[in-house]
């Protein structure tokens, strides 16, 4: 038995009898900071930087807090979510059981017109994702980055 194999065996034995306790730290995930005040008369677009399901869930929770808070005005423009990265895969119907909380939150906020979620068709083609695999409350847009630019420059949207 090699020296490394003996060390591994001793480590496993020490852990199994409780002599050593292992803890697994959650990976550090950088989240964008949101310091802007929300104004009822403005139109917002979600800022997704990391393109992860965790980040998408975090930004949706922020929209939910807005909806449940005093700042929400019924009839205001929904926060636009233009997805063009891996975060969109978490919303596919075949990922529902794994991402139930995320999908359910997105569906509820969409139903109350707090958010409007659309996925980039160009990105979906590159990933070989059919729009039919997305839940019915999620729309598509031809080109995500161009749509973001259009909303911000021509429609006056700002990052949420």
Beta strands, then each sheet from edge to edge (+ up, - down):
strand 1: 44-45
strand 2: 79-83
strand 3: 115-120
strand 4: 139-141
strand 5: 158-159
sheet 1: 1+ 5+
sheet 2: 2+ 3+ 4+
end
